[in-house]
Amino acid sequence: VEQFPHRGREWLVLYTFDGRKANQTLGMLLTRRMERIGLLPLSFTLTDYALLITSLKAVTPEQMPQLVAPDLLGDELEEWILDSPMLKRAFRNVSTISGLTEQRHPGSQKSTKQITFSTDLIYDVLRRYEPEHILLSVTRADAERDLLDIARLSQMLERFSGKFRYYALERASPMAVPVVVTVRSEVVRGAAEEALLDMSRQEEAEQLIDEIKHDIGQ
């Protein structure tokens, strides 16, 4: 595990060597736990061998055992799966294949935005009123099979428990460069957004004060 500052943020890289599915699931759960303990995660990026998480606060060596503990797959997993947009994306495929929603009609074709709106609405209604509906069960099974790798992640966490090495660096290491320059990232919606907004407001206020002082000085 490497921790280093970069572009005004804190960057945490975990070299798991366990594949994209396991790293994606780890990223989702890890940022959720980081959010809960106040580390203000912003986004995560992954490759086949590594997971990179950016945050406003640095992860300390003392916090790492708590973050990658095997219980990460407990209630946190269930809560995340239910709230994850990943399930809604999987439900779109299931609803289309089952014929619940149709993309094409004679003389017309629904846009992607229209399909997304209708399937998301159906998904929310089923979750609220028929949580045991067969399409929700199929969606959950498809998501866990195709998008997640729970078994591999469980083995990874057991293997990492108390056996990882933490390095606080001044800058990104050569090994971190490929994941650092990866373009696609998953944004974490949480307290960090509000913190960044407050920082932006503070900077604007300070700039305005400086301008007023300059005008008064003239």
PyMOL commands that set and color helices and strands:
alter all, ss='L'
color gray80, all
select helices_A, chain A and resi 20-36+64-67+70-73+75-83+85-97+112-129+134-146+150-160+174-180+191-217
alter helices_A, ss='H'
color red, helices_A
select strands_A, chain A and resi 2-6+9-15+41-46+50-55+104-105+108-109+167-168+186-187
alter strands_A, ss='S'
color yellow, strands_A
deselect
rebuild
show_as cartoon
